[in-house]
């Protein structure tokens, strides 16, 4: 009987610790939500293969150029806004 109580206590404490860890992980998410933004390819450096992208509000970003990108093309990206430096990710042709 004593052994069964010890086993049940261990099982319940393990489950409780798992629930606490999951709930804390959701509250302290280091990756805030992203916003869809349409940018224009303003320049592509052929030596480094880096593209300069400009948003409608004038912000500029540097990303590795995709093979299909040409200067003047519009691209839709996810704008990730951490506290210090916003980043563009998951860029795809804009329709």
Backbone as ProteinMPNN parsed JSONL, in Angstrom:
{"seq_chain_A": "XXXXXXXXXXXXXXXXXXXXXXXXXXXXXXXXXXXXXXXXXXXXXXXXXXXXXXXXXXXXXXXXXXXXXXXXXXXXXXXXXXXXXXXXXXXXXXX", "coords_chain_A": {"N_chain_A": [[0.82, -1.189, 0.0], [1.932, 1.213, 0.802], [3.868, 1.558, -1.163], [2.314, 2.011, -3.448], [1.195, 4.522, -2.882], [3.5, 6.119, -2.91], [4.298, 5.855, -5.6], [2.056, 6.976, -6.926], [2.229, 9.589, -5.943], [4.677, 10.428, -7.08], [4.01, 10.268, -9.821], [1.934, 12.173, -10.002], [3.307, 14.528, -9.223], [5.17, 14.759, -11.275], [3.495, 15.187, -13.487], [2.356, 17.637, -12.711], [4.623, 19.309, -12.687], [5.202, 19.281, -15.422], [2.944, 20.604, -16.507], [3.274, 23.152, -15.378], [5.681, 23.961, -16.561], [4.926, 24.102, -19.278], [2.943, 26.091, -19.212], [4.429, 28.342, -18.397], [6.203, 28.573, -20.528], [4.55, 29.393, -22.644], [3.799, 31.97, -21.837], [6.189, 33.431, -21.803], [7.101, 33.815, -24.443], [9.693, 34.144, -26.723], [9.471, 34.927, -29.343], [7.654, 37.185, -30.746], [4.468, 37.81, -32.361], [4.183, 37.941, -35.937], [3.979, 40.332, -38.636], [2.464, 40.715, -41.757], [4.072, 42.17, -44.517], [4.534, 44.193, -47.395], [7.229, 44.569, -49.501], [9.631, 46.35, -51.56], [12.056, 45.382, -53.906], [14.941, 47.084, -54.016], [17.633, 47.104, -54.674], [20.192, 44.852, -55.804], [23.077, 43.29, -54.882], [25.494, 41.986, -56.904], [27.891, 40.769, -56.196], [27.869, 39.995, -53.484], [25.423, 38.867, -53.395], [23.274, 39.927, -52.012], [20.168, 41.439, -51.221], [18.576, 44.602, -51.173], [15.811, 45.67, -49.492], [12.874, 47.629, -49.383], [10.391, 49.057, -47.368], [6.993, 50.386, -47.493], [6.874, 52.494, -45.717], [9.444, 53.404, -45.684], [11.487, 52.019, -44.355], [14.468, 50.091, -44.481], [15.862, 46.942, -45.395], [18.241, 44.255, -45.374], [18.682, 41.289, -47.115], [19.532, 37.901, -48.077], [19.489, 37.486, -51.549], [16.854, 36.139, -53.523], [16.767, 33.838, -56.238], [14.824, 34.461, -58.144], [14.235, 37.124, -57.812], [14.109, 40.457, -58.971], [15.255, 43.819, -59.505], [12.9, 46.17, -58.471], [10.807, 44.391, -58.218], [8.014, 43.326, -56.216], [7.686, 42.013, -52.984], [6.313, 39.823, -50.573], [6.668, 39.637, -47.122], [7.22, 38.265, -43.81], [7.219, 40.291, -41.053], [9.135, 40.273, -38.354], [9.109, 41.487, -35.149], [11.224, 41.939, -32.877], [12.44, 43.393, -29.782], [14.783, 44.938, -30.262], [15.787, 44.858, -33.019], [13.975, 44.809, -35.93], [13.145, 42.123, -38.189], [12.986, 40.613, -41.446], [11.324, 37.757, -42.685], [10.598, 34.625, -44.36], [10.06, 35.382, -47.095], [8.207, 35.859, -50.107], [6.998, 35.852, -53.5], [4.88, 38.624, -54.274], [1.428, 38.843, -54.954]], "CA_chain_A": [[0.0, 0.0, 0.0], [2.822, 2.356, 0.893], [4.516, 1.67, -2.461], [1.341, 2.598, -4.37], [1.091, 5.941, -2.553], [4.729, 6.751, -3.391], [4.228, 5.879, -7.065], [1.039, 7.967, -7.317], [2.776, 10.914, -5.63], [5.67, 10.726, -8.114], [3.314, 10.492, -11.084], [1.221, 13.45, -9.928], [4.262, 15.641, -9.192], [5.737, 14.867, -12.62], [2.483, 15.829, -14.326], [2.241, 19.024, -12.285], [5.814, 20.011, -13.17], [5.038, 19.44, -16.867], [1.948, 21.647, -16.764], [3.87, 24.437, -15.01], [6.662, 24.305, -17.589], [4.203, 24.486, -20.502], [2.269, 27.377, -19.018], [5.451, 29.389, -18.373], [6.765, 28.711, -21.869], [3.625, 30.161, -23.475], [3.776, 33.362, -21.401], [7.47, 34.061, -22.076], [7.46, 33.507, -25.823], [10.668, 35.114, -27.203], [9.166, 35.284, -30.727], [6.322, 37.772, -30.839], [3.786, 37.603, -33.63], [4.708, 38.642, -37.101], [3.048, 41.112, -39.42], [2.744, 40.643, -43.184], [4.435, 43.464, -45.077], [4.957, 44.13, -48.797], [8.435, 45.368, -49.694], [10.107, 46.456, -52.934], [13.482, 45.128, -54.077], [15.512, 48.32, -54.55], [18.972, 46.847, -55.213], [20.763, 43.522, -55.594], [24.524, 43.31, -55.05], [25.854, 40.72, -57.554], [29.074, 40.166, -55.575], [27.5, 39.346, -52.22], [24.095, 38.275, -53.594], [22.377, 40.476, -50.994], [19.155, 42.342, -51.769], [18.083, 45.661, -50.31], [14.356, 45.72, -49.572], [12.35, 48.864, -48.779], [8.957, 49.033, -47.074], [6.288, 51.591, -47.911], [7.161, 53.596, -44.792], [10.829, 53.825, -45.868], [12.462, 51.182, -43.659], [15.274, 49.266, -45.394], [16.346, 45.682, -44.85], [19.16, 43.489, -46.208], [18.445, 39.845, -47.075], [20.073, 37.184, -49.23], [18.571, 37.592, -52.689], [16.297, 34.939, -54.127], [17.131, 33.791, -57.661], [13.758, 35.02, -58.983], [14.038, 38.542, -57.53], [14.682, 41.489, -59.838], [15.054, 45.161, -58.957], [11.562, 46.661, -58.755], [9.805, 43.398, -57.827], [7.418, 43.458, -54.887], [7.79, 40.751, -52.266], [5.6, 39.808, -49.292], [7.488, 39.016, -46.08], [6.763, 38.347, -42.424], [8.044, 41.212, -40.287], [9.274, 39.861, -36.964], [9.513, 42.694, -34.444], [11.751, 41.853, -31.513], [12.59, 44.714, -29.184], [15.914, 45.728, -30.736], [15.926, 45.015, -34.472], [12.99, 44.06, -36.725], [13.709, 41.275, -39.23], [12.074, 40.047, -42.428], [11.48, 36.31, -42.876], [9.619, 33.929, -45.196], [9.683, 36.238, -48.22], [7.663, 35.147, -51.266], [6.479, 36.828, -54.481], [3.598, 39.23, -53.933], [0.481, 38.74, -56.068]], "C_chain_A": [[0.87, 1.26, 0.0], [3.498, 2.62, -0.464], [3.584, 2.344, -3.471], [1.181, 4.102, -4.121], [2.319, 6.695, -3.067], [4.703, 6.878, -4.907], [3.221, 6.929, -7.528], [1.532, 9.388, -7.039], [3.801, 11.327, -6.68], [5.012, 11.029, -9.46], [2.622, 11.853, -11.078], [2.182, 14.641, -9.92], [4.935, 15.831, -10.554], [4.749, 15.549, -13.564], [2.343, 17.303, -13.98], [3.432, 19.851, -12.784], [5.731, 20.235, -14.681], [4.049, 20.533, -17.211], [2.504, 23.038, -16.445], [4.857, 24.879, -16.081], [5.984, 24.769, -18.879], [3.546, 25.848, -20.337], [3.271, 28.529, -18.972], [6.046, 29.615, -19.757], [5.855, 29.533, -22.765], [3.625, 31.634, -23.104], [5.05, 34.097, -21.793], [7.967, 33.737, -23.478], [8.448, 34.545, -26.347], [10.401, 35.574, -28.629], [7.764, 35.873, -30.801], [5.732, 37.544, -32.223], [4.393, 38.415, -34.757], [3.579, 39.374, -37.816], [3.427, 40.951, -40.889], [3.017, 42.031, -43.735], [4.898, 43.25, -46.524], [6.126, 45.086, -48.963], [8.81, 45.367, -51.169], [11.602, 46.18, -52.954], [14.077, 46.364, -54.738], [16.895, 48.119, -55.134], [19.368, 45.413, -54.92], [22.257, 43.624, -55.88], [24.963, 41.979, -55.664], [27.053, 40.033, -56.9], [28.729, 39.413, -54.294], [26.157, 38.632, -52.3], [23.124, 38.683, -52.48], [21.433, 41.47, -51.655], [18.8, 43.386, -50.716], [16.587, 45.78, -50.553], [13.864, 46.948, -48.823], [10.847, 48.73, -48.576], [8.325, 50.335, -47.531], [6.554, 52.77, -46.979], [8.633, 54.005, -44.799], [11.877, 53.001, -45.153], [13.17, 50.288, -44.668], [15.814, 48.048, -44.661], [17.28, 45.032, -45.859], [18.867, 42.004, -46.007], [19.202, 39.183, -48.213], [19.036, 37.173, -50.35], [18.11, 36.221, -53.142], [16.624, 34.99, -55.616], [16.081, 34.453, -58.55], [13.572, 36.526, -58.784], [14.768, 39.414, -58.543], [14.428, 42.837, -59.173], [13.692, 45.673, -59.416], [10.466, 45.672, -58.405], [9.272, 43.7, -56.431], [7.343, 42.067, -54.271], [7.017, 40.893, -50.953], [6.439, 39.035, -48.284], [6.766, 39.082, -44.741], [7.73, 39.239, -41.682], [8.009, 40.779, -38.831], [9.807, 41.058, -36.198], [9.974, 42.401, -33.018], [12.054, 43.263, -31.006], [13.692, 45.542, -29.812], [15.956, 45.922, -32.247], [14.895, 44.174, -35.214], [13.679, 43.272, -37.841], [12.616, 40.806, -40.167], [12.38, 38.566, -42.579], [10.399, 35.809, -43.817], [9.141, 34.803, -46.355], [9.254, 35.397, -49.419], [7.116, 36.198, -52.236], [5.094, 37.327, -54.071], [2.7, 39.195, -55.163], [-0.363, 39.985, -56.154]], "O_chain_A": [[0.587, 2.234, -0.699], [3.673, 3.772, -0.859], [4.033, 3.168, -4.268], [1.046, 4.87, -5.073], [2.187, 7.795, -3.603], [5.06, 7.93, -5.438], [3.517, 7.698, -8.442], [1.272, 10.295, -7.83], [3.79, 12.475, -7.126], [5.426, 11.955, -10.158], [2.718, 12.602, -12.05], [1.899, 15.66, -10.549], [5.236, 16.961, -10.938], [5.142, 16.403, -14.359], [2.223, 18.136, -14.879], [3.252, 20.976, -13.252], [6.152, 21.285, -15.167], [4.296, 21.317, -18.126], [2.229, 23.994, -17.169], [4.868, 26.048, -16.468], [6.431, 25.733, -19.5], [3.599, 26.673, -21.249], [2.968, 29.609, -19.477], [6.361, 30.751, -20.113], [6.352, 30.309, -23.582], [3.463, 32.479, -23.985], [4.991, 35.289, -22.092], [9.141, 33.418, -23.663], [8.099, 35.724, -26.418], [11.037, 36.521, -29.092], [6.787, 35.132, -30.908], [6.435, 37.131, -33.145], [5.032, 39.443, -34.537], [2.399, 39.08, -37.629], [4.607, 41.044, -41.229], [2.272, 42.969, -43.45], [5.563, 42.262, -46.837], [6.033, 46.263, -48.615], [8.373, 44.507, -51.934], [12.338, 46.689, -52.109], [13.761, 46.665, -55.889], [17.305, 48.883, -56.007], [18.943, 44.827, -53.924], [22.661, 43.997, -56.982], [24.825, 40.939, -55.02], [27.211, 38.821, -57.044], [29.242, 38.32, -54.053], [25.789, 37.884, -51.394], [22.272, 37.899, -52.061], [21.831, 42.242, -52.527], [18.734, 43.088, -49.524], [16.149, 45.968, -51.688], [14.377, 47.273, -47.752], [10.119, 48.341, -49.489], [9.023, 51.275, -47.911], [6.469, 53.923, -47.402], [9.037, 54.859, -44.009], [13.068, 53.259, -45.328], [12.546, 49.784, -45.602], [16.172, 48.107, -43.485], [17.131, 45.233, -47.064], [18.809, 41.52, -44.876], [19.49, 39.833, -49.218], [17.86, 36.887, -50.124], [18.881, 35.261, -53.143], [16.742, 36.073, -56.189], [16.424, 34.961, -59.618], [12.812, 37.145, -59.529], [15.906, 39.133, -58.918], [13.501, 42.98, -58.376], [13.368, 45.617, -60.602], [9.303, 46.061, -58.302], [9.975, 44.25, -55.582], [6.992, 41.088, -54.929], [7.058, 41.939, -50.304], [6.87, 37.914, -48.554], [5.826, 39.856, -44.563], [8.934, 38.981, -41.676], [6.986, 40.9, -38.158], [10.854, 41.598, -36.556], [9.217, 42.587, -32.064], [11.926, 44.227, -31.761], [13.552, 46.763, -29.893], [16.144, 47.046, -32.712], [14.935, 42.947, -35.136], [14.693, 43.719, -38.376], [11.47, 40.62, -39.76], [13.542, 38.162, -42.6], [9.399, 36.491, -44.044], [7.936, 34.944, -46.566], [9.852, 34.362, -49.713], [6.806, 37.316, -51.825], [4.255, 36.565, -53.59], [3.144, 39.479, -56.275], [-1.222, 40.089, -57.031]]}, "name": "protein", "num_of_chains": 1, "seq": "XXXXXXXXXXXXXXXXXXXXXXXXXXXXXXXXXXXXXXXXXXXXXXXXXXXXXXXXXXXXXXXXXXXXXXXXXXXXXXXXXXXXXXXXXXXXXXX"}
